Each structure stands twice: as C-alpha cells, then as structure tokens.
Amino acid sequence: MSDTTREPGKRRLVLWRHGQTAWNLERRFQGKTDIPLDETGLRQARDAARLLTGLRPTALLASPLQRAADTARSLAELTGLPIGFDRDLIERDGGEWEGLTSREIRERYPAEHAAWQPPGGETSAQVAKRVGAALERALDDLPPTGLLVVASHGAALRLGMSHLLGLPEETWERLGGLSNCCWSVLAEMRDGGWRLVEHNAGTLPEPVLGDDRTDNGA
C-alpha cells in the first residue's frame, strides 16, 4: 500500500508478549528454544485476549515459537482473525546462554553478561533490525484505520519497537521490558512515524487527557 492512498495517523500496533513458561519461572534464558506456555501462561493469555478484543483488532501476527503462537491463538479464538506467522519475530538467539539460569550466565560469562552479549548469539542491533523489518512489512499491509496485534517475545518486541520508533541504540535500555502477557501500544503519527502511547500495560489503554501535546490538539 503506498503512502498516497493511506490516511495518515490512524493505524495502531499492539506488541503483546507471550504468557508465562516454566523457564520464565526458573529464570532461564529461552531465546529461540521452543518452550511452551505453562498453565499460568495459558490463563494469562486467555485473560489478556478478553481485554484485547475491546480494541477491535483487524489483523493478528505471531512468532511461530509455540509460547507466542499459543498466546496469539487465545485472541484468534475470540475474534475469528487468522494468525499470520513470521519467523523474523522469534526471540533473540541466545547462543551459549540458552537454557542457563540468570545466575549461571553471570557466573560463567561475567564479561559477556556485563555487555549483555550472548556468545554465539545475536547482538541487540541484529535483533532490532530483524524484528523491526518484520513489523514494517506487516504494517505495509495494514489498512488505513487497522489495528495489528503482534504476539512475540520480550527482547524481540522491545528491540523491534525501538527500531520502529527510531530510537538511537544508546537509548534502548531506557525502554523497560515487557512482563508476561502485557503489551505496548503504538499509534501512527501524521508524518507516518510512530508514537509509543502505552508500555507494559495489562489493562486497556485510556485516552490521555491533559495539557500535553497530541496529534489531536496543541
């Protein structure tokens, strides 16, 4: 869809982290390892899906890893939307860290832990570029007033969001992580860029009422 046919400032994007897994509880680095949701994660996904239906999503996209795919299915079952899958939405490749607890990573890889760079894994910049490109592709197909929900992973979504917002790499750590089954909401601006309007939310977003500048007023 070309920019000349799109009404600016109307599309929305919901970035939704998957529900809890056993490895989350054990504080193990999951990365691209395909770990399923546990019973709590399945319940979280169902509860979150009931809330997200209130946003009236028009499209649904997910990482094919089962913890994200099953999270997306909870929303698909309520909305009837088909799920698109994009492998570029999978979690950061953790290399030698995958399956290790946070304590094990600190003890075995102190220098790499300090730099947060898993040996044999992806850099933050690589993840941001990969996930950001997947989001951009999906948004290119979104109608002018559409709302896309993307079910993916914590690091993947935070870094992909940073890319989409045009944030410089040195500021990425200022954007906090997403809790299990929480989401962030981005809204399209009139210039075609994106604005973060909700972050790590577990309830439906409320309008911003006050004196701060928005696209609808000064």
N, CA, C and O of each residue as an XYZ file, in Angstrom:
872
protein
N       0.851     -1.197      0.000
C       0.000      0.000      0.000
C       0.881      1.240      0.000
O       1.767      1.362      0.845
N       0.661      2.139     -0.909
C       1.512      3.322     -0.996
C       1.052      4.381     -0.020
O      -0.101      4.398      0.410
N       1.980      5.273      0.324
C       1.658      6.333      1.274
C       0.596      7.277      0.742
O      -0.102      7.924      1.524
N       0.460      7.370     -0.593
C      -0.503      8.307     -1.176
C      -1.936      7.843     -0.982
O      -2.857      8.652     -1.096
N      -2.155      6.558     -0.691
C      -3.508      6.046     -0.514
C      -3.853      5.828      0.952
O      -4.969      5.413      1.267
N      -2.930      6.096      1.837
C      -3.155      5.842      3.257
C      -3.458      7.136      3.996
O      -2.728      8.119      3.874
N      -4.545      7.125      4.765
C      -4.845      8.266      5.614
C      -3.868      8.254      6.786
O      -3.813      7.273      7.528
N      -3.098      9.323      6.965
C      -2.054      9.293      7.988
C      -2.613      9.378      9.403
O      -3.671      9.957      9.651
N      -1.871      8.788     10.303
C      -2.164      8.980     11.719
C      -3.269      8.135     12.281
O      -3.800      8.465     13.341
N      -3.651      7.035     11.608
C      -4.802      6.258     12.077
C      -4.470      4.821     12.468
O      -5.193      4.228     13.268
N      -3.409      4.254     11.932
C      -3.104      2.853     12.244
C      -2.573      2.716     13.672
O      -1.968      3.639     14.218
N      -2.815      1.537     14.266
C      -2.300      1.249     15.602
C      -1.645     -0.132     15.611
O      -1.988     -1.016     14.826
N      -0.703     -0.280     16.517
C       0.071     -1.509     16.635
C       0.133     -1.909     18.105
O       0.529     -1.107     18.951
N      -0.256     -3.144     18.412
C      -0.182     -3.672     19.771
C       0.883     -4.766     19.787
O       0.772     -5.759     19.069
N       1.907     -4.578     20.604
C       3.001     -5.536     20.733
C       2.797     -6.307     22.034
O       2.907     -5.742     23.122
N       2.501     -7.586     21.916
C       1.996     -8.415     23.029
C       2.990     -9.525     23.339
O       3.252    -10.384     22.497
N       3.538     -9.507     24.539
C       4.452    -10.577     24.932
C       3.669    -11.830     25.335
O       2.563    -11.749     25.868
N       4.268    -12.973     25.068
C       3.646    -14.254     25.401
C       3.450    -14.424     26.909
O       4.024    -13.687     27.711
N       2.630    -15.406     27.276
C       2.393    -15.733     28.672
C       3.563    -16.470     29.305
O       4.575    -16.741     28.658
N       3.403    -16.781     30.560
C       4.475    -17.376     31.360
C       4.811    -18.800     30.913
O       3.941    -19.559     30.487
N       6.104    -19.139     31.023
C       6.582    -20.501     30.790
C       7.312    -20.988     32.038
O       7.619    -20.209     32.940
N       7.582    -22.290     32.071
C       8.350    -22.840     33.187
C       9.745    -22.235     33.237
O      10.283    -22.003     34.319
N      10.329    -21.979     32.084
C      11.665    -21.377     32.058
C      11.646    -19.939     32.556
O      12.628    -19.474     33.134
N      10.541    -19.226     32.340
C      10.424    -17.895     32.929
C      10.532    -17.982     34.444
O      11.261    -17.210     35.068
N       9.806    -18.921     35.032
C       9.818    -19.078     36.486
C      11.207    -19.450     36.994
O      11.621    -19.014     38.068
N      11.918    -20.255     36.220
C      13.255    -20.687     36.621
C      14.331    -19.679     36.231
O      15.516    -19.886     36.493
N      13.903    -18.582     35.598
C      14.810    -17.527     35.156
C      15.882    -18.074     34.219
O      17.061    -17.737     34.328
N      15.440    -18.926     33.298
C      16.326    -19.462     32.281
C      16.198    -18.656     30.995
O      15.107    -18.213     30.635
N      17.314    -18.471     30.314
C      17.322    -17.759     29.049
C      16.676    -18.670     27.999
O      17.175    -19.763     27.731
N      15.569    -18.217     27.409
C      14.841    -19.055     26.461
C      15.331    -18.867     25.030
O      15.589    -19.846     24.330
N      15.462    -17.619     24.592
C      15.903    -17.363     23.233
C      15.028    -18.063     22.212
O      13.801    -18.024     22.305
N      15.661    -18.706     21.231
C      14.905    -19.388     20.179
C      14.502    -20.805     20.567
O      13.880    -21.500     19.764
N      14.840    -21.255     21.783
C      14.394    -22.565     22.255
C      12.869    -22.553     22.374
O      12.293    -21.608     22.913
N      12.223    -23.594     21.874
C      10.763    -23.587     21.740
C      10.098    -24.149     22.994
O       9.749    -25.328     23.055
N       9.932    -23.290     23.983
C       9.355    -23.665     25.277
C       7.858    -23.329     25.285
O       7.483    -22.230     24.877
N       6.988    -24.253     25.744
C       5.545    -23.974     25.748
C       5.123    -23.125     26.944
O       5.863    -22.975     27.916
N       3.929    -22.580     26.846
C       3.308    -21.917     27.989
C       3.015    -22.939     29.080
O       2.692    -24.090     28.789
N       3.128    -22.514     30.342
C       2.646    -23.362     31.427
C       1.175    -23.026     31.690
O       0.585    -22.207     30.985
N       0.592    -23.658     32.701
C      -0.837    -23.439     32.958
C      -1.135    -21.975     33.287
O      -2.158    -21.433     32.869
N      -0.236    -21.344     34.037
C      -0.429    -19.924     34.334
C      -0.357    -19.105     33.056
O      -1.149    -18.182     32.867
N       0.577    -19.429     32.182
C       0.711    -18.696     30.925
C      -0.513    -18.831     30.044
O      -0.927    -17.863     29.408
N      -1.099    -20.019     29.997
C      -2.319    -20.216     29.213
C      -3.463    -19.373     29.770
O      -4.235    -18.782     29.015
N      -3.565    -19.323     31.102
C      -4.611    -18.497     31.715
C      -4.367    -17.022     31.459
O      -5.297    -16.272     31.163
N      -3.104    -16.606     31.576
C      -2.775    -15.205     31.282
C      -3.177    -14.834     29.857
O      -3.728    -13.759     29.618
N      -2.899    -15.728     28.919
C      -3.222    -15.446     27.516
C      -4.730    -15.310     27.321
O      -5.187    -14.420     26.604
N      -5.497    -16.184     27.955
C      -6.955    -16.090     27.823
C      -7.477    -14.795     28.431
O      -8.330    -14.126     27.847
N      -6.959    -14.445     29.610
C      -7.416    -13.218     30.267
C      -7.052    -11.981     29.445
O      -7.873    -11.081     29.270
N      -5.820    -11.945     28.946
C      -5.390    -10.795     28.150
C      -6.179    -10.708     26.860
O      -6.540     -9.613     26.428
N      -6.452    -11.851     26.233
C      -7.197    -11.848     24.976
C      -8.580    -11.237     25.145
O      -9.054    -10.512     24.270
N      -9.229    -11.529     26.272
C     -10.554    -10.944     26.506
C     -10.474     -9.420     26.559
O     -11.377     -8.735     26.079
N      -9.406     -8.890     27.137
C      -9.238     -7.437     27.164
C      -8.930     -6.884     25.779
O      -9.496     -5.872     25.366
N      -8.031     -7.552     25.066
C      -7.588     -7.026     23.770
C      -8.691     -7.034     22.716
O      -8.624     -6.267     21.755
N      -9.695     -7.877     22.874
C     -10.815     -7.833     21.927
C     -11.502     -6.468     21.963
O     -12.098     -6.042     20.974
N     -11.415     -5.785     23.110
C     -12.024     -4.466     23.221
C     -11.390     -3.422     22.316
O     -11.995     -2.384     22.045
N     -10.171     -3.689     21.845
C      -9.515     -2.767     20.920
C      -9.940     -3.004     19.481
O      -9.571     -2.233     18.595
N     -10.704     -4.048     19.234
C     -11.196     -4.415     17.905
C     -10.050     -4.588     16.896
O      -9.983     -3.870     15.898
N      -9.172     -5.525     17.159
C      -8.064     -5.751     16.226
C      -8.564     -6.195     14.860
O      -9.594     -6.859     14.745
N      -7.819     -5.817     13.826
C      -8.173     -6.184     12.457
C      -7.186     -7.182     11.857
O      -7.468     -7.771     10.813
N      -6.033     -7.380     12.499
C      -5.037     -8.320     11.993
C      -4.237     -8.869     13.168
O      -4.070     -8.207     14.192
N      -3.743    -10.103     12.994
C      -3.046    -10.800     14.066
C      -1.824    -11.502     13.488
O      -1.923    -12.262     12.525
N      -0.680    -11.237     14.089
C       0.592    -11.781     13.622
C       1.340    -12.336     14.823
O       1.206    -11.821     15.933
N       2.132    -13.391     14.604
C       2.826    -14.002     15.730
C       4.154    -14.605     15.316
O       4.380    -14.942     14.154
N       5.022    -14.727     16.307
C       6.199    -15.583     16.199
C       5.720    -17.029     16.138
O       4.746    -17.378     16.804
N       6.382    -17.879     15.354
C       5.957    -19.277     15.287
C       6.370    -20.122     16.488
O       5.922    -21.264     16.601
N       7.206    -19.605     17.390
C       7.536    -20.363     18.592
C       6.259    -20.562     19.406
O       5.453    -19.640     19.530
N       6.071    -21.758     19.959
C       4.762    -22.130     20.487
C       4.288    -21.243     21.629
O       3.080    -21.068     21.791
N       5.176    -20.684     22.417
C       4.709    -19.833     23.517
C       4.050    -18.565     22.997
O       3.115    -18.057     23.615
N       4.529    -18.043     21.863
C       3.896    -16.871     21.251
C       2.700    -17.280     20.399
O       1.666    -16.613     20.417
N       2.839    -18.380     19.649
C       1.746    -18.836     18.792
C       0.503    -19.177     19.609
O      -0.611    -18.829     19.218
N       0.688    -19.857     20.745
C      -0.466    -20.207     21.571
C      -1.071    -18.990     22.257
O      -2.276    -18.948     22.501
N      -0.243    -18.003     22.568
C      -0.774    -16.745     23.089
C      -1.662    -16.086     22.036
O      -2.759    -15.624     22.347
N      -1.193    -16.042     20.801
C      -1.981    -15.456     19.711
C      -3.278    -16.227     19.480
O      -4.310    -15.625     19.180
N      -3.235    -17.546     19.617
C      -4.439    -18.348     19.372
C      -5.565    -18.011     20.342
O      -6.740    -18.128     19.994
N      -5.215    -17.595     21.552
C      -6.261    -17.226     22.502
C      -7.061    -16.025     22.000
O      -8.258    -15.923     22.268
N      -6.412    -15.125     21.279
C      -7.113    -13.979     20.699
C      -7.818    -14.363     19.406
O      -8.913    -13.877     19.123
N      -7.194    -15.231     18.625
C      -7.821    -15.682     17.380
C      -9.146    -16.384     17.658
O     -10.110    -16.220     16.910
N      -9.189    -17.161     18.729
C     -10.410    -17.886     19.067
C     -11.562    -16.947     19.398
O     -12.721    -17.277     19.148
N     -11.256    -15.786     19.956
C     -12.305    -14.829     20.330
C     -12.697    -13.914     19.181
O     -13.846    -13.481     19.100
N     -11.761    -13.617     18.298
C     -12.022    -12.639     17.236
C     -12.309    -13.265     15.880
O     -12.890    -12.619     15.008
N     -11.905    -14.522     15.694
C     -12.040    -15.140     14.392
C     -10.974    -14.728     13.397
O     -11.029    -15.124     12.233
N      -9.999    -13.935     13.840
C      -8.941    -13.488     12.937
C      -7.967    -14.624     12.650
O      -7.622    -15.384     13.555
N      -7.519    -14.748     11.401
C      -6.452    -15.712     11.120
C      -5.128    -15.198     11.673
O      -4.917    -13.989     11.771
N      -4.245    -16.113     12.031
C      -2.931    -15.731     12.543
C      -1.910    -15.848     11.423
O      -1.774    -16.903     10.805
N      -1.198    -14.767     11.165
C      -0.054    -14.825     10.279
C       1.191    -15.104     11.116
O       1.284    -14.661     12.261
N       2.131    -15.825     10.555
C       3.357    -16.147     11.282
C       4.562    -15.617     10.510
O       4.622    -15.707      9.284
N       5.511    -15.067     11.247
C       6.741    -14.546     10.642
C       7.904    -14.978     11.515
O       7.983    -14.602     12.685
N       8.810    -15.770     10.950
C       9.932    -16.278     11.734
C      10.854    -15.158     12.192
O      11.613    -15.347     13.142
N      10.811    -14.010     11.552
C      11.635    -12.883     11.986
C      11.150    -12.284     13.299
O      11.779    -11.367     13.828
N      10.038    -12.791     13.832
C       9.520    -12.320     15.120
C       9.951    -13.208     16.289
O       9.538    -12.968     17.423
N      10.780    -14.236     16.032
C      11.205    -15.092     17.139
C      12.129    -14.324     18.077
O      12.622    -13.244     17.754
N      12.344    -14.911     19.238
C      13.154    -14.247     20.254
C      14.628    -14.213     19.859
O      15.071    -14.939     18.969
N      15.364    -13.359     20.540
C      16.801    -13.229     20.329
C      17.502    -14.579     20.453
O      17.236    -15.344     21.380
N      18.392    -14.861     19.518
C      19.211    -16.058     19.588
C      20.191    -15.884     20.749
O      21.046    -14.998     20.727
N      20.053    -16.746     21.766
C      20.880    -16.624     22.957
C      22.176    -17.390     22.916
O      22.918    -17.403     23.898
N      22.471    -18.039     21.779
C      23.739    -18.739     21.670
C      23.984    -19.684     22.844
O      23.139    -20.521     23.163
N      25.143    -19.545     23.483
C      25.540    -20.437     24.578
C      24.751    -20.193     25.868
O      24.852    -20.979     26.810
N      23.973    -19.118     25.917
C      23.201    -18.831     27.122
C      21.888    -19.608     27.205
O      21.319    -19.737     28.289
N      21.405    -20.120     26.091
C      20.067    -20.710     26.092
C      20.002    -21.909     27.040
O      20.847    -22.803     26.989
N      18.999    -21.910     27.891
C      18.807    -22.952     28.888
C      19.494    -22.693     30.207
O      19.253    -23.407     31.181
N      20.347    -21.680     30.260
C      21.051    -21.354     31.505
C      20.217    -20.390     32.345
O      19.469    -19.572     31.810
N      20.352    -20.497     33.665
C      19.690    -19.545     34.547
C      20.468    -18.232     34.544
O      21.618    -18.172     34.111
N      19.819    -17.195     35.031
C      20.493    -15.898     35.094
C      21.737    -15.969     35.969
O      22.739    -15.314     35.680
N      21.678    -16.756     37.032
C      22.850    -16.905     37.907
C      23.985    -17.614     37.167
O      25.141    -17.202     37.263
N      23.667    -18.657     36.446
C      24.686    -19.375     35.688
C      25.341    -18.485     34.645
O      26.551    -18.557     34.432
N      24.545    -17.650     33.998
C      25.103    -16.739     32.994
C      26.068    -15.754     33.645
O      27.158    -15.514     33.126
N      25.669    -15.182     34.783
C      26.544    -14.227     35.474
C      27.865    -14.876     35.891
O      28.933    -14.277     35.763
N      27.773    -16.109     36.392
C      28.971    -16.777     36.907
C      29.890    -17.280     35.799
O      31.111    -17.207     35.935
N      29.334    -17.782     34.720
C      30.148    -18.385     33.668
C      30.617    -17.373     32.622
O      31.660    -17.555     31.993
N      29.841    -16.315     32.444
C      30.146    -15.349     31.383
C      30.082    -13.921     31.933
O      29.259    -13.130     31.470
N      30.920    -13.574     32.900
C      30.802    -12.252     33.541
C      30.981    -11.086     32.575
O      30.231    -10.113     32.647
N      31.949    -11.162     31.682
C      32.180    -10.048     30.756
C      31.045     -9.932     29.751
O      30.561     -8.834     29.474
N      30.624    -11.061     29.210
C      29.531    -11.041     28.233
C      28.218    -10.621     28.895
O      27.392     -9.943     28.284
N      28.038    -11.033     30.155
C      26.835    -10.626     30.878
C      26.815     -9.123     31.085
O      25.770     -8.487     30.942
N      27.962     -8.553     31.422
C      28.031     -7.104     31.639
C      27.687     -6.341     30.364
O      27.074     -5.276     30.413
N      28.090     -6.900     29.218
C      27.791     -6.261     27.923
C      26.459     -6.728     27.353
O      25.998     -6.215     26.334
N      25.848     -7.696     28.009
C      24.621     -8.358     27.552
C      24.750     -8.788     26.086
O      23.959     -8.400     25.226
N      25.776     -9.603     25.841
C      26.031    -10.137     24.514
C      26.276    -11.634     24.628
O      27.372    -12.049     25.006
N      25.275    -12.454     24.309
C      25.445    -13.902     24.429
C      26.446    -14.446     23.418
O      26.316    -14.168     22.226
N      27.439    -15.213     23.858
C      28.393    -15.800     22.918
C      27.679    -16.699     21.911
O      26.887    -17.560     22.294
N      27.957    -16.500     20.641
C      27.305    -17.288     19.607
C      25.887    -16.865     19.304
O      25.220    -17.496     18.484
N      25.407    -15.809     19.945
C      24.041    -15.344     19.728
C      23.998    -14.053     18.931
O      24.993    -13.642     18.334
N      22.830    -13.418     18.929
C      22.620    -12.181     18.180
C      22.965    -10.962     19.026
O      22.839    -10.980     20.250
N      23.397     -9.915     18.358
C      23.559     -8.631     19.019
C      22.198     -7.945     19.110
O      21.256     -8.313     18.408
N      22.110     -6.949     19.979
C      20.865     -6.185     20.082
C      20.522     -5.516     18.761
O      19.355     -5.463     18.373
N      21.533     -5.005     18.069
C      21.294     -4.322     16.793
C      20.740     -5.290     15.749
O      19.868     -4.921     14.963
N      21.240     -6.522     15.739
C      20.731     -7.507     14.788
C      19.270     -7.834     15.063
O      18.471     -7.955     14.134
N      18.924     -7.977     16.333
C      17.537     -8.281     16.686
C      16.625     -7.110     16.326
O      15.545     -7.312     15.769
N      17.047     -5.908     16.636
C      16.246     -4.718     16.338
C      15.959     -4.617     14.844
O      14.833     -4.328     14.437
N      16.979     -4.855     14.039
C      16.815     -4.770     12.580
C      15.886     -5.863     12.063
O      15.012     -5.602     11.236
N      16.079     -7.089     12.552
C      15.263     -8.226     12.102
C      13.797     -8.047     12.468
O      12.919     -8.162     11.614
N      13.533     -7.763     13.754
C      12.147     -7.640     14.203
C      11.516     -6.360     13.654
O      10.350     -6.357     13.259
N      12.289     -5.278     13.631
C      11.762     -4.040     13.072
C      11.334     -4.200     11.627
O      10.305     -3.658     11.223
N      12.113     -4.938     10.840
C      11.751     -5.170      9.438
C      10.468     -5.984      9.331
O       9.637     -5.721      8.461
N      10.299     -6.981     10.219
C       9.067     -7.775     10.210
C       7.851     -6.912     10.532
O       6.803     -7.056      9.903
N       7.987     -6.023     11.503
C       6.882     -5.128     11.852
C       6.558     -4.187     10.697
O       5.389     -3.950     10.393
N       7.585     -3.657     10.060
C       7.364     -2.743      8.935
C       6.652     -3.445      7.784
O       5.765     -2.864      7.158
N       7.033     -4.694      7.498
C       6.357     -5.444      6.433
C       4.878     -5.629      6.749
O       4.019     -5.446      5.886
N       4.595     -5.990      7.987
C       3.204     -6.209      8.375
C       2.399     -4.916      8.321
O       1.241     -4.914      7.901
N       3.009     -3.834      8.741
C       2.310     -2.550      8.737
C       2.045     -2.048      7.323
O       1.063     -1.345      7.087
N       2.906     -2.403      6.395
C       2.683     -2.013      5.000
C       1.379     -2.584      4.462
O       0.767     -2.000      3.567
N       0.947     -3.727      5.005
C      -0.283     -4.370      4.550
C      -1.499     -3.998      5.390
O      -2.603     -4.471      5.121
N      -1.311     -3.161      6.398
C      -2.409     -2.813      7.306
C      -3.238     -1.677      6.715
O      -2.673     -0.667      6.298
N      -4.566     -1.814      6.669
C      -5.416     -0.743      6.140
C      -5.257      0.554      6.936
O      -4.710      0.541      8.038
N      -5.731      1.672      6.385
C      -5.505      2.986      6.998
C      -5.980      3.118      8.431
O      -5.384      3.869      9.203
N      -7.035      2.411      8.810
C      -7.536      2.501     10.187
C      -7.386      1.172     10.924
O      -8.086      0.924     11.905
N      -6.478      0.318     10.455
C      -6.337     -1.007     11.027
C      -5.600     -1.023     12.357
O      -4.876     -0.089     12.700
N      -5.805     -2.111     13.099
C      -5.093     -2.341     14.351
C      -4.486     -3.737     14.296
O      -5.202     -4.736     14.228
N      -3.182     -3.793     14.327
C      -2.438     -5.045     14.255
C      -1.963     -5.448     15.644
O      -1.350     -4.647     16.349
N      -2.245     -6.687     16.038
C      -1.714     -7.257     17.268
C      -0.610     -8.232     16.896
O      -0.811     -9.125     16.071
N       0.561     -8.058     17.510
C       1.710     -8.925     17.254
C       2.074     -9.642     18.553
O       2.449     -8.999     19.534
N       1.964    -10.971     18.562
C       2.345    -11.771     19.722
C       3.767    -12.278     19.519
O       4.042    -13.017     18.574
N       4.658    -11.880     20.405
C       6.063    -12.236     20.231
C       6.722    -12.346     21.606
O       6.109    -12.844     22.550
N       7.959    -11.887     21.719
C       8.806    -12.150     22.880
C       9.367    -10.844     23.445
O       9.421     -9.825     22.758
N       9.780    -10.901     24.707
C      10.173     -9.690     25.420
C      11.282     -8.892     24.763
O      11.093     -7.718     24.445
N      12.444     -9.515     24.553
C      13.554     -8.782     23.947
C      13.252     -8.430     22.504
O      13.549     -7.323     22.057
N      12.659     -9.372     21.766
C      12.340     -9.111     20.364
C      11.434     -7.894     20.222
O      11.669     -7.041     19.366
N      10.405     -7.811     21.053
C       9.462     -6.699     20.951
C      10.090     -5.385     21.405
O       9.889     -4.352     20.768
N      10.839     -5.416     22.491
C      11.453     -4.170     22.965
C      12.424     -3.611     21.927
O      12.441     -2.406     21.677
N      13.223     -4.473     21.332
C      14.207     -4.007     20.359
C      13.552     -3.645     19.031
O      13.938     -2.661     18.401
N      12.568     -4.430     18.599
C      11.852     -4.087     17.375
C      11.091     -2.776     17.502
O      11.029     -1.987     16.559
N      10.510     -2.551     18.684
C       9.817     -1.297     18.956
C      10.790     -0.124     18.913
O      10.466      0.933     18.371
N      11.975     -0.304     19.480
C      12.985      0.752     19.459
C      13.350      1.127     18.032
O      13.521      2.303     17.710
N      13.468      0.105     17.174
C      13.756      0.344     15.757
C      12.624      1.139     15.107
O      12.869      2.116     14.399
N      11.388      0.714     15.354
C      10.240      1.362     14.720
C      10.097      2.812     15.179
O       9.686      3.676     14.404
N      10.436      3.072     16.432
C      10.343      4.429     16.973
C      11.518      5.310     16.556
O      11.506      6.518     16.792
N      12.533      4.705     15.935
C      13.692      5.473     15.502
C      14.605      5.887     16.635
O      15.307      6.893     16.529
N      14.608      5.116     17.735
C      15.446      5.464     18.882
C      16.898      5.080     18.618
O      17.146      4.003     18.077
N      17.854      5.909     18.975
C      19.270      5.538     18.823
C      19.629      4.398     19.773
O      19.055      4.286     20.856
N      20.568      3.560     19.373
C      20.881      2.351     20.130
C      21.272      2.642     21.578
O      20.953      1.863     22.476
N      21.954      3.746     21.804
C      22.407      4.032     23.166
C      21.244      4.324     24.124
O      21.454      4.408     25.334
N      20.042      4.478     23.607
C      18.881      4.749     24.475
C      17.991      3.522     24.657
O      17.021      3.592     25.412
N      18.280      2.410     24.003
C      17.358      1.277     24.019
C      17.110      0.738     25.415
O      15.997      0.302     25.712
N      18.111      0.755     26.277
C      17.928      0.203     27.616
C      17.010      1.061     28.483
O      16.556      0.611     29.535
N      16.734      2.281     28.056
C      15.815      3.128     28.820
C      14.366      2.695     28.654
O      13.501      3.089     29.435
N      14.106      1.890     27.644
C      12.766      1.359     27.429
C      12.671      0.035     28.184
O      13.312     -0.946     27.806
N      11.884      0.009     29.232
C      11.812     -1.173     30.087
C      11.224     -2.379     29.386
O      10.602     -2.257     28.331
N      11.425     -3.542     29.979
C      10.939     -4.783     29.390
C       9.441     -4.968     29.557
O       8.774     -4.223     30.276
N       8.933     -5.986     28.869
C       7.523     -6.337     28.934
C       7.339     -7.532     29.862
O       8.079     -8.512     29.770
N       6.358     -7.453     30.753
C       6.019     -8.577     31.610
C       5.238     -9.606     30.805
O       4.727     -9.305     29.727
N       5.149    -10.833     31.339
C       4.400    -11.872     30.630
C       2.972    -11.436     30.345
O       2.246    -11.004     31.239
N       2.589    -11.559     29.091
C       1.238    -11.282     28.599
C       0.824     -9.817     28.735
O      -0.366     -9.505     28.693
N       1.786     -8.926     28.897
C       1.496     -7.495     28.824
C       1.849     -6.990     27.430
O       2.458     -7.708     26.636
N       1.470     -5.772     27.144
C       1.609     -5.262     25.779
C       1.954     -3.785     25.777
O       1.803     -3.082     26.776
N       2.423     -3.337     24.616
C       2.646     -1.918     24.360
C       1.838     -1.517     23.133
O       1.606     -2.327     22.236
N       1.415     -0.270     23.104
C       0.579      0.237     22.013
C       1.290      1.396     21.337
O       1.712      2.349     21.993
N       1.419      1.305     20.020
C       1.987      2.383     19.223
C       0.909      2.923     18.292
O       0.110      2.161     17.747
N       0.891      4.227     18.116
C      -0.062      4.875     17.225
C       0.686      5.622     16.140
O       1.724      6.235     16.389
N       0.152      5.563     14.949
C       0.772      6.253     13.821
C       0.583      7.764     13.953
O      -0.490      8.237     14.327
N       1.629      8.501     13.642
C       1.571      9.951     13.671
C       1.276     10.498     12.265
O       1.326      9.763     11.278
N       0.979     11.758     12.197
C       0.605     12.351     10.915
C       1.726     12.338      9.896
O       1.477     12.345      8.690
N       2.976     12.318     10.384
C       4.098     12.297      9.452
C       4.484     10.875      9.046
O       5.482     10.680      8.352
N       3.696      9.876      9.474
C       3.981      8.496      9.135
C       4.858      7.788     10.140
O       5.053      6.577     10.039
N       5.394      8.515     11.112
C       6.173      7.893     12.179
C       5.264      7.277     13.228
O       4.043      7.243     13.072
N       5.884      6.785     14.309
C       5.128      6.075     15.337
C       5.390      6.660     16.703
O       6.505      7.084     17.010
N       4.350      6.680     17.525
C       4.411      7.191     18.889
C       4.037      6.083     19.861
O       3.056      5.371     19.646
N       4.813      5.932     20.929
C       4.506      4.976     21.985
C       3.472      5.599     22.915
O       3.750      6.607     23.565
N       2.279      5.005     22.983
C       1.211      5.584     23.803
C       0.917      4.767     25.063
O       0.349      5.293     26.020
N       1.301      3.480     25.071
C       1.170      2.647     26.263
C       2.360      1.689     26.274
O       2.783      1.205     25.224
N       2.903      1.415     27.477
C       4.025      0.484     27.544
C       3.862     -0.443     28.745
O       3.572     -0.004     29.857
N       4.055     -1.740     28.489
C       3.949     -2.773     29.519
C       2.606     -2.695     30.239
O       2.535     -2.751     31.467
N       1.555     -2.567     29.454
C       0.209     -2.421     30.001
C      -0.442     -3.786     30.188
O      -0.174     -4.727     29.441
N      -1.294     -3.876     31.189
C      -2.079     -5.082     31.402
C      -3.555     -4.777     31.432
O      -4.374     -5.648     31.729
N      -3.895     -3.541     31.126
C      -5.283     -3.110     31.032
C      -5.440     -2.333     29.737
O      -4.445     -1.962     29.114
N      -6.663     -2.086     29.327
C      -6.874     -1.362     28.081
C      -6.397      0.077     28.210
O      -6.584      0.699     29.255
N      -5.776      0.618     27.150
C      -5.271      1.993     27.227
C      -6.397      3.001     27.352
O      -7.464      2.845     26.757
N      -6.140      4.044     28.139
C      -7.099      5.127     28.334
C      -6.628      6.348     27.552
O      -5.425      6.537     27.375
N      -7.559      7.181     27.081
C      -7.158      8.417     26.406
C      -6.325      9.300     27.331
O      -6.552      9.335     28.540
N      -5.361     10.009     26.754
C      -4.562     10.945     27.520
C      -5.308     12.261     27.591
O      -5.496     12.930     26.575
N      -5.730     12.632     28.777
C      -6.484     13.873     28.979
C      -5.604     14.826     29.757
O      -5.172     14.507     30.865
N      -5.334     15.983     29.200
C      -4.469     16.931     29.879
C      -3.922     17.960     28.906
O      -4.461     18.146     27.815
N      -2.852     18.623     29.306
C      -2.335     19.724     28.530
C      -1.156     19.350     27.629
O      -0.612     20.203     26.928
N      -0.757     18.052     27.650
C       0.352     17.642     26.800
C      -0.083     17.625     25.345
O      -1.252     17.393     25.037
N       0.874     17.875     24.452
C       0.558     17.903     23.037
C       0.248     16.506     22.519
O       0.952     15.554     22.853
N      -0.798     16.372     21.704
C      -1.117     15.126     20.997
C      -1.372     15.483     19.545
O      -1.333     16.653     19.165
N      -1.635     14.466     18.737
C      -1.942     14.721     17.323
C      -3.286     15.409     17.155
O      -3.577     15.941     16.084
N      -4.104     15.407     18.190
C      -5.449     15.962     18.077
C      -5.544     17.371     18.662
O      -6.633     17.944     18.720
N      -4.438     17.922     19.087
C      -4.515     19.262     19.643
C      -3.178     19.707     20.115
O      -2.218     18.937     20.077
N      -3.079     20.952     20.570
C      -1.798     21.503     20.996
C      -1.768     21.617     22.506
O      -0.770     22.062     23.072
